[in-house]
Amino acid sequence: MASGSYRNGTPKTTKPDRSTSSTYTTPKPTAKSRVAAGGGANVRRSSAVPLIAKDDAGGRVRVAVRLRPQNSEELVADADFADCVELQSELKRLKLRKNNWESETYEFDEVLTESASQKRVYEVVAKPVVESVLEGYNGTVMAYGQTGTGKTFTLGKLGEDNIAARGIMVRAMEDILSDTSPTIDSVSVSYFQLYMETIQDLLCPGNDNIAIVEDPKSGDVSIPAATVVEIRDQRSFLELLRIGEAHRFAANTKLNTESSRSHAILMVHVKRSIKGRHDGEEGFPVENGQASSLVKSFRPPIVRKSKLVIVDLAGSERIDKSGSEGHTLEEAKSINLSLTALGKCINALAENSAHVPFRDSKLTRLLRDSFGGTARTSLVVTIGPSPRHRGETSSTIMFGQRAMKVENMVKLKEEFDYKSLCRRLDVELDKLFSENERLQKDFEDEIERVKAEAQNRISEVERKYMISLENERLKYQQDYMDSIKKLEEKWMINQQISNNERFWVGNHEGFMDGGEASVPSTSDSMNDDKQLVKTENLLRQSSEDEVSSLKSQVAQWKRLEAAANAEIVKLNKKLESEAHQKEKLEEEINILKNRLLQLSFEADETRRSLDRGGSGKAFSGFDTFMSQARSSQIRDSANGQKASIAKLFEQVGLQKILSLLESEDADVRIHAVKVVANLAAEEANQEKIVEAGGLSSLLILLRSSEDETIRRVAAGAIANLAMNETNQELVMVQDGISLLSMTAADAEDPQTLRMVAGAIANLCGNDRLQTRLRAEGGIKALLGMVRCGHPDVLAQVARGIANFAKCESRASTQGNNTGRSLLIEDGALPWIVKNANNEASPIRRHIELALCHLAQHEVNAKDMINEGALWELVRISRDCSREDIRMLAHKTLTASPKFQAELRRLRIEC
């Protein structure tokens, strides 16, 4: 752990002297500060004229100088001396006095007196850059100066107590959010620091040693591994700034009570959609002379992607004046080296040198686009009035003068949003497919309905016809049988009469008169028979006519059936027409897809042509670039070691390396476990190591090996793997916490204990493993390691307790935990109270957080009062240097009825 403490994290024993603070909160102009260019007249505030005019191309770096007011220490120490600088704000000039009769005059784009407000500083320095970013250009705002001259105040002041004191970061985000739409635009930020030549994420402290990625074609520099947060409102942005400032390194020096020990960089990414650009352009191809309205509506939207970089550089300092020593001295050396590298780059750019040493430092690599690149850059240099620091003031002024000679070539960054177009086309295609399926289903349903209706009608007609035909047949059959029966009866009667007559004629031949009289009677009978036959014929004719009528009705029903069949044929033709329309629609969809592929191909061709057009100079310096890369690789031993390990990983293979962990040779095992530990430090390799069985091999090695080096390195590798939530569950499943507890009980080496404590601390941050971790002795193992007394071990123990308490607090807030804290049950509270005011900042910070989280659960209040934790909470709420912890402690005290009752009781007793 670095000795430089986090910002607002200095120990209580070194309370900062408010009277020597170098901020701008209450500037008190003295007689010296009121002197203007003409002599004794009061300084007149000039209107806020932006550094970058609207009609200016913005090529040159714009520089403003800001003078810090005298603090209380300088008012006493420099009372008998004149200020070393004299400002002429109306003429935008600055005079640097060498002595009482000789001075040097410098001109800047803007000169800001000690009475200049934060709003005016923003309007003349940063607002033009922010407006350019909103128009699609990259922009950079940077502060440079001696430590203690107000760079962080100018850029990063949150202004929570006084909104007029808000810095450039807060005001810039307010303008960006007010000019963008959350529905069609996006604003995201990343916040990181450059500390000791390593890039560390301020929004995720565990994400350190981040790599810089450079696009080989365009040369653009990016930090893809840094945390990127989408911003919707100003409140969330202020919370992110608060979190980042809490994790930034700071230290107490003779020149500044809270001297920044790292370069802080805030990157704001703005993506805006531009509408109405295609209105006058030529449409898409047409088919059969008629343009498709569907194709016309899909034109690729244009987006503008820009980036605002706000850089709060650490202050340059002289060791003899700042009093830095130990690790703070190493921090000062690293800061001065990076600022020197930046000065060399600016000198080379100002002199139009053929070679600009951007690769001498990570800071210059990050700012490559800001100086000599495509960004619009504004620089504010901060100076102090004290004559004791005239040398530093002169160096800062000369830095600004050289920066004013640097020319940038600003570039508007627009591109087609093909992804958005693809999403819109997919949505429209889905709609078309759905509509087509719906229409087809409706058409098929209609055909089925018509078919069913026609079939029902035909069946009903046929049924009625058969019934009518059967009834008529039965009727005529019955009439015919009745007629036949009547004819048979008559015929029998006539036959009987005829027989009787013959008999009577044979017996009575003599009676001629009587015979002659009977002849007319037989003739009458024959006439009756003829009449009956005629009637029968008439009935038969009537039946035939009825049958003919029925046949005509049957023919009519058949004609109706034929008409129904014709309707069915018509519907089938309509179905075929719909199928043809479906095929045409599918062809139109294919045309859309082909057009989309053509657009993508044209965009790639355009991008490649642009790359070929802008890379003419790149190939000329390729050999120089490669030679520099080789020399920098030789100089950087750490990078060389990682490269050799990566090469070994590629050539040998992970499985072979893991098999060496089981070698009988102790030296081979030591080297193998070191290689695995180095690989596990890279997040990209962790999943491969676990899949290949590396975690199981490390746990077996931790159980079986008695070599202290192997156990230490294996524990460190397990700690790296345990940073992943999935791997944490695997460690618990494979009985890893028991092995770590056994190792903690047996080991005496502080470094081994630190590795073991770090692994257990990572496991303590998993909500799902709380009960099992405690049951397998994880908490007791942490408390057992405090016997070592080493600060690094104690810091890891405190971190684990803070993680465990935080998970318990979250569970109790969600209603998943209603009992007493497991930490209190395992006896951790006395040690927590004892170390709540530890001199080591990392230990104290974690313990204070643990106390605040334990106090949020009312069940723990009684135990905390009995152990004296209440007074530590009161102290934290009053004296803690970190504002977020102080506010959390105050909130917890006011929300707990038991704590309030105890405090009232103590006040009454007093």
NUVO-290142 format. One record per residue (C-alpha): residue number from 0; y, z, x. Coordinates in pm, whole numbers, plus 50000, padded with zeros to 5 digits. Layout:
BEGIN
    i     yy     zz     xx
  NUM      Y      Z      X
...
***
This chain:
BEGIN
    i     yy     zz     xx
    0  50000  50000  50000
    1  50337  49905  50142
    2  50571  50186  50224
    3  50856  50012  50044
    4  50852  50164  49697
    5  50886  49976  49371
    6  51234  49944  49225
    7  51336  50261  49043
    8  51036  50427  49206
    9  51193  50628  49493
   10  51072  50988  49535
   11  51262  51270  49376
   12  51337  51428  49714
   13  51562  51130  49799
   14  51789  51114  49496
   15  52033  50824  49522
   16  52397  50915  49563
   17  52572  50762  49264
   18  52904  50782  49445
   19  52785  50536  49713
   20  52647  50278  49472
   21  52766  49925  49537
   22  52751  49795  49179
   23  53035  49649  48973
   24  53021  49897  48688
   25  53370  50048  48722
   26  53584  49849  48970
   27  53891  50046  49073
   28  54146  49813  49231
   29  54332  49970  49522
   30  54658  49868  49679
   31  54466  49648  49919
   32  54268  49476  49645
   33  54580  49395  49449
   34  54735  49192  49729
   35  54744  48820  49644
   36  54831  48515  49847
   37  55204  48571  49803
   38  55208  48936  49908
   39  55233  49236  49676
   40  55201  49063  49339
   41  54908  49163  49114
   42  54607  48933  49116
   43  54630  48698  48819
   44  54297  48601  48661
   45  54261  48225  48653
   46  54093  48046  48365
   47  53715  48006  48384
   48  53690  47656  48532
   49  53324  47552  48579
   50  53205  47475  48932
   51  53058  47144  48807
   52  53285  46918  48605
   53  53140  46719  48317
   54  53226  46383  48476
   55  53086  46489  48814
   56  52749  46355  48924
   57  52666  46703  49049
   58  52532  46579  49385
   59  52689  46844  49611
   60  52584  47207  49614
   61  52863  47411  49451
   62  52948  47743  49615
   63  53144  48040  49479
   64  53231  48356  49670
   65  53245  48698  49500
   66  53402  49011  49646
   67  53245  49350  49574
   68  53489  49637  49504
   69  53503  49929  49744
   70  53259  50210  49675
   71  53339  50578  49720
   72  53204  50586  50076
   73  53424  50294  50183
   74  53728  50445  50011
   75  53694  50743  50245
   76  53570  50576  50565
   77  53806  50275  50552
   78  54114  50453  50419
   79  54308  50389  50743
   80  54197  50028  50779
   81  54287  49711  50596
   82  54025  49503  50417
   83  53872  49230  50634
   84  53912  48968  50356
   85  54204  48848  50148
   86  54143  48639  49837
   87  54367  48363  49703
   88  54190  48290  49377
   89  54448  48041  49244
   90  54414  47829  49559
   91  54039  47895  49581
   92  54082  48018  49936
   93  53961  48316  50134
   94  54118  48461  50447
   95  53895  48646  50695
   96  54102  48870  50919
   97  54008  48890  51288
   98  54278  49148  51351
   99  54617  49248  51213
  100  54786  48923  51316
  101  54513  48658  51319
  102  54292  48531  51037
  103  54075  48234  50938
  104  54104  48049  50605
  105  53810  47902  50412
  106  53803  47703  50089
  107  53531  47736  49823
  108  53467  47583  49482
  109  53555  47918  49323
  110  53688  48250  49454
  111  53605  48554  49238
  112  53797  48876  49296
  113  53651  49225  49269
  114  53790  49249  48914
  115  53615  48934  48790
  116  53397  49005  48485
  117  53030  48917  48456
  118  53114  48670  48177
  119  53358  48478  48396
  120  53112  48470  48685
  121  52849  48321  48454
  122  53085  48061  48306
  123  53208  47926  48641
  124  52882  47956  48837
  125  52578  47924  48611
  126  52680  47783  48272
  127  52728  47422  48396
  128  52381  47437  48554
  129  52231  47574  48230
  130  52394  47292  48031
  131  52247  47039  48276
  132  51903  47196  48233
  133  51936  47159  47856
  134  52018  46791  47912
  135  51698  46734  48112
  136  51798  46802  48475
  137  51652  47063  48709
  138  51891  47339  48807
  139  51913  47626  49056
  140  52138  47934  49064
  141  52109  48146  49379
  142  52278  48456  49521
  143  52311  48511  49900
  144  52476  48791  50093
  145  52449  49111  50291
  146  52244  49394  50142
  147  52446  49610  49907
  148  52702  49343  49810
  149  52586  49302  49448
  150  52346  49004  49435
  151  52102  49174  49195
  152  52394  49301  48985
  153  52532  48947  48955
  154  52201  48784  48862
  155  51962  49038  48713
  156  52170  49310  48544
  157  52015  49371  48200
  158  52324  49531  48045
  159  52131  49764  47815
  160  52403  50029  47819
  161  52697  49789  47846
  162  52652  49433  47717
  163  52957  49319  47914
  164  52762  49392  48236
  165  52483  49143  48155
  166  52390  48925  48450
  167  52330  48552  48484
  168  51959  48571  48391
  169  52024  48733  48052
  170  52324  48514  47965
  171  52147  48193  48070
  172  51848  48270  47845
  173  52084  48346  47553
  174  52241  47998  47587
  175  51902  47826  47626
  176  51752  47996  47318
  177  52061  47924  47109
  178  52050  47552  47196
  179  51676  47496  47145
  180  51458  47490  46835
  181  51142  47703  46839
  182  50962  47452  46616
  183  50996  47138  46833
  184  51109  47277  47172
  185  50941  47521  47407
  186  51086  47768  47657
  187  50858  47951  47901
  188  50925  48170  48205
  189  50745  48290  48515
  190  50878  48571  48734
  191  50749  48640  49084
  192  50862  48779  49418
  193  50824  48665  49780
  194  50733  48980  49971
  195  50629  48970  50340
  196  50556  48593  50307
  197  50320  48649  50012
  198  50396  48543  49656
  199  50325  48821  49401
  200  50344  48793  49022
  201  50596  49042  48881
  202  50458  49003  48526
  203  50097  49067  48639
  204  50097  49290  48952
  205  49727  49229  49015
  206  49799  48859  49065
  207  49913  48858  49427
  208  49891  48618  49723
  209  49959  48320  49494
  210  49934  47977  49655
  211  50206  47710  49652
  212  50086  47371  49524
  213  50270  47056  49626
  214  50227  46722  49450
  215  50130  46468  49722
  216  50297  46183  49532
  217  50625  46328  49408
  218  50657  46619  49651
  219  50731  46860  49365
  220  50646  47223  49437
  221  50483  47442  49168
  222  50316  47782  49133
  223  50032  47713  48884
  224  49863  48051  48935
  225  50174  48246  48827
  226  50180  48398  48478
  227  50371  48175  48230
  228  50498  48343  47911
  229  50632  48156  47606
  230  50974  48291  47504
  231  51067  48304  47134
  232  51354  48554  47127
  233  51590  48738  47359
  234  51421  49075  47307
  235  51088  48959  47452
  236  51270  48806  47750
  237  51450  49133  47823
  238  51117  49315  47806
  239  50970  49071  48062
  240  51268  49121  48293
  241  51226  49497  48258
  242  50859  49472  48352
  243  50934  49245  48647
  244  51211  49469  48783
  245  50979  49770  48761
  246  50727  49598  48992
  247  50976  49461  49243
  248  50976  49627  49587
  249  51285  49831  49677
  250  51374  50094  49939
  251  51651  50339  50020
  252  51851  50237  50329
  253  52181  50344  50478
  254  52351  50039  50329
  255  52202  50053  49978
  256  52017  50320  49783
  257  51806  50055  49609
  258  51780  49772  49858
  259  51561  49483  49740
  260  51280  49420  49987
  261  51169  49089  49838
  262  51313  48762  49713
  263  51288  48750  49332
  264  51253  48407  49167
  265  51278  48348  48790
  266  51158  48004  48673
  267  51253  47892  48322
  268  51068  47580  48199
  269  51239  47394  47912
  270  51065  47117  47717
  271  51275  46938  47454
  272  51185  46657  47215
  273  51434  46370  47191
  274  51445  46181  46859
  275  51605  45852  46755
  276  51554  45669  47085
  277  51330  45389  46942
  278  51545  45290  46644
  279  51676  44969  46802
  280  51365  44877  46998
  281  51120  44601  46923
  282  50838  44694  46688
  283  50468  44672  46744
  284  50263  44351  46701
  285  50213  44216  46348
  286  49908  44076  46174
  287  49917  43755  45957
  288  50296  43747  45984
  289  50344  44086  45818
  290  50403  44406  46014
  291  50186  44701  45929
  292  50399  44988  45809
  293  50138  45229  45938
  294  50165  45093  46293
  295  50546  45082  46281
  296  50567  45454  46211
  297  50385  45551  46533
  298  50617  45522  46826
  299  50566  45761  47121
  300  50822  46045  47119
  301  51026  46120  47429
  302  51035  46467  47585
  303  51264  46603  47850
  304  51114  46853  48091
  305  51351  47055  48304
  306  51338  47371  48511
  307  51596  47641  48580
  308  51535  47845  48898
  309  51734  48168  48945
  310  51685  48315  49295
  311  51787  48670  49385
  312  51755  48667  49764
  313  51694  48992  49950
  314  51997  49098  50150
  315  52034  49019  50517
  316  52079  49331  50726
  317  52116  49457  51079
  318  51860  49713  51180
  319  52108  49939  51359
  320  52323  49959  51043
  321  52050  49985  50778
  322  51848  50243  50969
  323  51519  50073  50881
  324  51208  50202  51053
  325  50833  50185  51012
  326  50717  49957  50733
  327  51076  49916  50611
  328  51154  49767  50953
  329  50871  49516  50912
  330  51010  49426  50569
  331  51356  49371  50718
  332  51211  49144  50988
  333  51031  48933  50726
  334  51348  48907  50514
  335  51564  48803  50810
  336  51305  48546  50925
  337  51290  48379  50582
  338  51673  48378  50553
  339  51696  48230  50903
  340  51452  47955  50803
  341  51668  47884  50495
  342  51979  47866  50716
  343  51808  47617  50949
  344  51717  47392  50657
  345  52073  47400  50522
  346  52214  47324  50872
  347  51977  47026  50904
  348  52073  46896  50558
  349  52445  46945  50626
  350  52418  46752  50953
  351  52198  46479  50796
  352  51923  46556  51044
  353  51610  46338  51036
  354  51386  46645  51019
  355  51438  46937  50783
  356  51204  47233  50861
  357  51111  47318  50500
  358  50762  47431  50604
  359  50881  47711  50833
  360  50881  47956  50541
  361  50746  47986  50188
  362  51103  48051  50070
  363  51223  47713  50198
  364  50919  47542  50045
  365  51001  47696  49706
  366  51368  47589  49735
  367  51294  47237  49858
  368  51413  47081  49532
  369  51727  47299  49525
  370  51867  47185  49860
  371  51852  46813  49928
  372  51629  46751  49624
  373  51685  46649  49262
  374  51817  46979  49121
  375  52177  47069  49035
  376  52247  47376  49248
  377  52512  47650  49233
  378  52530  47918  49503
  379  52721  48246  49476
  380  52774  48429  49807
  381  52857  48799  49777
  382  53064  48985  50037
  383  53206  49333  50083
  384  53562  49430  50179
  385  53474  49678  50454
  386  53599  49583  50807
  387  53293  49762  50951
  388  53076  49476  50827
  389  53306  49190  50931
  390  53027  49021  51128
  391  52792  49009  50827
  392  53077  48893  50603
  393  53162  48610  50846
  394  52795  48504  50864
  395  52774  48495  50482
  396  53094  48287  50454
  397  52968  48036  50712
  398  52639  48007  50522
  399  52833  47915  50209
  400  53049  47666  50399
  401  52743  47486  50536
  402  52576  47487  50193
  403  52878  47304  50047
  404  52792  47006  50268
  405  52443  46963  50122
  406  52407  46668  49886
  407  52147  46657  49606
  408  52036  46353  49405
  409  52000  46484  49049
  410  51745  46307  48832
  411  51691  46308  48457
  412  51327  46382  48379
  413  51210  46205  48063
  414  50862  46091  47972
  415  50667  45972  47671
  416  50479  46244  47488
  417  50150  46061  47453
  418  49962  46379  47371
  419  50183  46438  47067
  420  50138  46074  46966
  421  49759  46105  47000
  422  49762  46416  46782
  423  49968  46238  46517
  424  49738  45935  46527
  425  49433  46158  46494
  426  49587  46327  46191
  427  49672  45992  46030
  428  49326  45855  46102
  429  49171  46161  45943
  430  49393  46111  45639
  431  49297  45742  45615
  432  48927  45818  45648
  433  48953  46091  45386
  434  49146  45865  45146
  435  48898  45582  45199
  436  48603  45812  45134
  437  48771  45950  44823
  438  48845  45601  44682
  439  48493  45483  44761
  440  48344  45787  44591
  441  48567  45739  44284
  442  48469  45370  44266
  443  48098  45449  44292
  444  48134  45717  44025
  445  48312  45467  43796
  446  48035  45209  43844
  447  47770  45468  43766
  448  47960  45574  43454
  449  47993  45214  43327
  450  47627  45147  43401
  451  47518  45460  43218
  452  47744  45380  42920
  453  47612  45021  42895
  454  47254  45139  42925
  455  47308  45395  42651
  456  47463  45136  42421
  457  47179  44888  42482
  458  46918  45156  42423
  459  47089  45264  42100
  460  47107  44901  41972
  461  46744  44837  42058
  462  46638  45157  41886
  463  46832  45073  41567
  464  46697  44716  41573
  465  46336  44831  41605
  466  46380  45087  41325
  467  46541  44829  41093
  468  46278  44568  41176
  469  45995  44813  41112
  470  46148  44923  40782
  471  46189  44563  40663
  472  45835  44475  40769
  473  45692  44772  40582
  474  45902  44692  40278
  475  45798  44324  40259
  476  45440  44414  40337
  477  45441  44659  40048
  478  45599  44400  39813
  479  45349  44141  39923
  480  45056  44374  39860
  481  45197  44464  39518
  482  45232  44093  39430
  483  44879  44016  39546
  484  44747  44306  39343
  485  44929  44187  39031
  486  44802  43831  39083
  487  44446  43957  39125
  488  44473  44160  38808
  489  44608  43863  38618
  490  44346  43639  38768
  491  44073  43883  38661
  492  44218  43896  38310
  493  44237  43516  38296
  494  43886  43485  38433
  495  43759  43723  38170
  496  43943  43536  37899
  497  43801  43208  38025
  498  43445  43342  38020
  499  43493  43476  37672
  500  43623  43142  37557
  501  43327  42958  37702
  502  43092  43199  37536
  503  43273  43158  37209
  504  43267  42775  37235
  505  42894  42765  37304
  506  42807  42987  37010
  507  43050  42852  36760
  508  43052  42475  36797
  509  43089  42435  36425
  510  43416  42598  36410
  511  43638  42312  36535
  512  43949  42435  36373
  513  43929  42759  36551
  514  43865  42583  36883
  515  44163  42365  36846
  516  44377  42665  36786
  517  44264  42831  37119
  518  44368  42542  37339
  519  44737  42618  37308
  520  44664  42979  37410
  521  44506  42869  37742
  522  44795  42639  37809
  523  45036  42931  37768
  524  44833  43133  38013
  525  44854  42859  38273
  526  45227  42838  38232
  527  45253  43209  38298
  528  45051  43168  38618
  529  45279  42892  38736
  530  45578  43107  38667
  531  45428  43391  38872
  532  45356  43157  39162
  533  45712  43030  39149
  534  45842  43388  39153
  535  45615  43462  39450
  536  45755  43164  39632
  537  46108  43284  39565
  538  46022  43629  39700
  539  45865  43473  40006
  540  46176  43261  40063
  541  46395  43571  40029
  542  46178  43749  40290
  543  46208  43458  40527
  544  46589  43458  40482
  545  46595  43831  40558
  546  46384  43774  40866
  547  46625  43498  40975
  548  46918  43739  40929
  549  46740  43999  41138
  550  46673  43741  41406
  551  47042  43651  41413
  552  47129  44019  41457
  553  46880  44039  41745
  554  47045  43734  41903
  555  47387  43904  41865
  556  47259  44219  42039
  557  47120  44001  42317
  558  47464  43839  42354
  559  47614  44189  42381
  560  47357  44271  42646
  561  47452  43956  42835
  562  47822  44058  42813
  563  47731  44404  42955
  564  47540  44235  43236
  565  47845  44017  43304
  566  48061  44334  43321
  567  47816  44483  43567
  568  47836  44167  43780
  569  48216  44194  43766
  570  48201  44556  43880
  571  47966  44457  44162
  572  48217  44196  44275
  573  48490  44459  44262
  574  48272  44687  44475
  575  48226  44406  44727
  576  48605  44359  44731
  577  48656  44729  44801
  578  48400  44709  45081
  579  48593  44417  45227
  580  48917  44619  45210
  581  48736  44904  45386
  582  48637  44668  45665
  583  48998  44552  45698
  584  49113  44914  45713
  585  48862  44986  45987
  586  48987  44681  46176
  587  49344  44815  46144
  588  49227  45151  46279
  589  49067  44973  46575
  590  49397  44792  46634
  591  49574  45128  46641
  592  49323  45263  46891
  593  49357  44954  47112
  594  49736  44983  47095
  595  49717  45348  47198
  596  49496  45257  47495
  597  49741  44980  47585
  598  50032  45226  47573
  599  49847  45471  47797
  600  49765  45188  48041
  601  50130  45071  48045
  602  50247  45430  48107
  603  50005  45465  48400
  604  50120  45129  48541
  605  50485  45236  48506
  606  50416  45569  48675
  607  50231  45397  48961
  608  50511  45144  49006
  609  50767  45426  49016
  610  50556  45610  49271
  611  50531  45292  49482
  612  50905  45236  49453
  613  50996  45592  49559
  614  50741  45639  49833
  615  50879  45395  50083
  616  51000  45670  50305
  617  50703  45893  50254
  618  50462  45682  50462
  619  50702  45663  50751
  620  50686  46041  50795
  621  50318  46081  50715
  622  50208  46115  51079
  623  50480  46372  51143
  624  50375  46561  50830
  625  50011  46566  50941
  626  50100  46684  51290
  627  50313  46965  51143
  628  50030  47061  50909
  629  49790  47080  51204
  630  50028  47289  51412
  631  50103  47525  51121
  632  49729  47561  51059
  633  49676  47661  51423
  634  49962  47911  51407
  635  49846  48073  51082
  636  49535  48266  51183
  637  49470  48405  50834
  638  49474  48062  50677
  639  49250  47937  50954
  640  48999  48210  50881
  641  48997  48126  50509
  642  48957  47758  50591
  643  48663  47832  50818
  644  48500  48046  50549
  645  48554  47772  50291
  646  48406  47519  50534
  647  48107  47747  50593
  648  48071  47785  50215
  649  48064  47406  50169
  650  47828  47332  50460
  651  47577  47616  50429
  652  47585  47684  50054
  653  47626  48005  49861
  654  47253  48060  49806
  655  47187  48048  50181
  656  47470  48296  50249
  657  47334  48538  49988
  658  46985  48513  50138
  659  47128  48639  50469
  660  47213  48969  50296
  661  46841  49050  50311
  662  46808  48970  50684
  663  46640  49227  50906
  664  46912  49185  51169
  665  47193  49434  51098
  666  47461  49214  51259
  667  47358  48920  51041
  668  47381  49136  50729
  669  47726  49262  50832
  670  47861  48911  50888
  671  47703  48784  50567
  672  47849  49061  50350
  673  48192  49002  50506
  674  48173  48632  50417
  675  48072  48719  50059
  676  48358  48971  50035
  677  48610  48710  50153
  678  48474  48461  49901
  679  48489  48722  49623
  680  48859  48774  49696
  681  48924  48423  49556
  682  48906  48414  49176
  683  48767  48058  49179
  684  48453  48174  49367
  685  48374  48487  49161
  686  48189  48310  48879
  687  47977  48114  49128
  688  47888  48432  49319
  689  47780  48612  49000
  690  47579  48313  48873
  691  47398  48288  49207
  692  47297  48657  49191
  693  47557  48778  49439
  694  47650  49084  49232
  695  47288  49200  49215
  696  47249  49146  49591
  697  47562  49351  49663
  698  47441  49637  49441
  699  47098  49633  49610
  700  47271  49637  49950
  701  47488  49930  49840
  702  47175  50122  49732
  703  46954  50048  50032
  704  47184  50020  50333
  705  47282  50322  50541
  706  47532  50133  50759
  707  47887  50251  50680
  708  48043  49910  50749
  709  47805  49732  50512
  710  47863  49991  50241
  711  48241  49967  50280
  712  48254  49586  50270
  713  48000  49567  49985
  714  48204  49815  49781
  715  48517  49607  49845
  716  48340  49291  49727
  717  48220  49471  49411
  718  48578  49592  49352
  719  48702  49229  49371
  720  48433  49112  49128
  721  48508  49405  48894
  722  48858  49272  48830
  723  48698  49028  48582
  724  48613  49176  48239
  725  48280  48989  48213
  726  48176  49107  48558
  727  48266  49465  48463
  728  48002  49464  48190
  729  47748  49316  48433
  730  47822  49596  48682
  731  47759  49855  48411
  732  47440  49684  48289
  733  47298  49678  48644
  734  47359  50053  48689
  735  47656  49984  48917
  736  47856  50295  48824
  737  47569  50524  48928
  738  47543  50346  49265
  739  47920  50372  49317
  740  47909  50743  49226
  741  47625  50804  49477
  742  47818  50615  49746
  743  48131  50820  49671
  744  47931  51143  49708
  745  47773  51042  50043
  746  48062  50858  50215
  747  48316  51029  50439
  748  48508  50726  50567
  749  48846  50699  50384
  750  48829  50318  50374
  751  48485  50325  50209
  752  48610  50581  49958
  753  48916  50364  49889
  754  48697  50063  49812
  755  48466  50267  49585
  756  48762  50427  49407
  757  48920  50083  49357
  758  48600  49949  49197
  759  48571  50248  48960
  760  48945  50223  48880
  761  48897  49859  48773
  762  48607  49963  48547
  763  48824  50239  48392
  764  49054  49971  48247
  765  48783  49835  48010
  766  48803  49983  47658
  767  48439  49908  47576
  768  48299  50092  47880
  769  48477  50428  47839
  770  48194  50638  47698
  771  47922  50492  47920
  772  48137  50519  48233
  773  48198  50887  48168
  774  47832  50950  48079
  775  47716  50798  48411
  776  47953  51018  48613
  777  48239  50777  48680
  778  48519  51027  48612
  779  48353  51303  48813
  780  48301  51059  49099
  781  48675  50979  49097
  782  48767  51347  49098
  783  48516  51413  49375
  784  48686  51165  49606
  785  49012  51363  49610
  786  48844  51584  49873
  787  48931  51314  50128
  788  49306  51369  50087
  789  49393  51023  50220
  790  49695  50876  50034
  791  49529  50537  49979
  792  49221  50703  49825
  793  49435  50930  49609
  794  49638  50628  49492
  795  49321  50451  49373
  796  49198  50771  49202
  797  49534  50804  49025
  798  49520  50439  48920
  799  49174  50485  48771
  800  49282  50796  48578
  801  49590  50611  48450
  802  49376  50315  48335
  803  49129  50549  48160
  804  49409  50744  47988
  805  49575  50421  47877
  806  49252  50296  47714
  807  49205  50633  47540
  808  49564  50624  47412
  809  49511  50273  47275
  810  49185  50378  47106
  811  49347  50683  46944
  812  49640  50471  46821
  813  49392  50229  46658
  814  49200  50518  46500
  815  48884  50464  46708
  816  48908  50797  46893
  817  48988  51128  46723
  818  48849  51379  46972
  819  48977  51538  47288
  820  49032  51324  47596
  821  48723  51278  47813
  822  48946  51331  48117
  823  49035  51680  47993
  824  48672  51756  47915
  825  48572  51658  48270
  826  48839  51884  48421
  827  49084  51620  48544
  828  49396  51777  48388
  829  49462  52045  48659
  830  49455  51783  48934
  831  49681  51554  48729
  832  49938  51831  48680
  833  49918  51931  49045
  834  49993  51576  49167
  835  50246  51480  48899
  836  50529  51524  49153
  837  50344  51389  49457
  838  50561  51261  49739
  839  50375  50928  49752
  840  50537  50692  49505
  841  50219  50503  49399
  842  50030  50827  49330
  843  50321  50981  49138
  844  50380  50667  48932
  845  50017  50644  48814
  846  49996  51020  48742
  847  50319  51010  48537
  848  50177  50722  48332
  849  49849  50910  48281
  850  50035  51221  48157
  851  50240  51015  47911
  852  49928  50844  47773
  853  49737  51174  47738
  854  50032  51332  47556
  855  50039  51057  47293
  856  49720  51200  47135
  857  49808  51521  46947
  858  49460  51669  47002
  859  49537  51700  47376
  860  49866  51887  47324
  861  49718  52238  47332
  862  49529  52184  47659
  863  49834  52022  47818
  864  50055  52318  47720
  865  49804  52566  47863
  866  49781  52376  48194
  867  50159  52342  48234
  868  50169  51968  48170
  869  50451  52014  47916
  870  50700  52100  48189
  871  50594  51797  48390
  872  50657  51579  48084
  873  51003  51734  48046
  874  51070  51665  48414
  875  50952  51306  48382
  876  51173  51247  48076
  877  51475  51366  48275
  878  51423  51282  48642
  879  51177  50991  48661
  880  51332  50701  48850
  881  51151  50441  48640
  882  51327  50391  48311
  883  51021  50272  48117
  884  50817  50581  48211
  885  51115  50806  48143
  886  51164  50658  47796
  887  50788  50683  47723
  888  50787  51053  47816
  889  51094  51120  47601
  890  50940  50933  47307
  891  50614  51128  47341
  892  50790  51467  47353
  893  50999  51393  47044
  894  50702  51259  46847
  895  50468  51557  46907
  896  50509  51852  46665
  897  50319  52089  46898
  898  50536  52004  47196
  899  50853  52049  46989
  900  50733  52383  46855
  901  50650  52508  47206
  902  50989  52399  47338
  903  51167  52578  47050
  904  50961  52892  47116
  905  51053  52889  47482
  906  51422  52842  47399
  907  51410  53142  47162
  908  51240  53359  47426
  909  51497  53256  47684
***
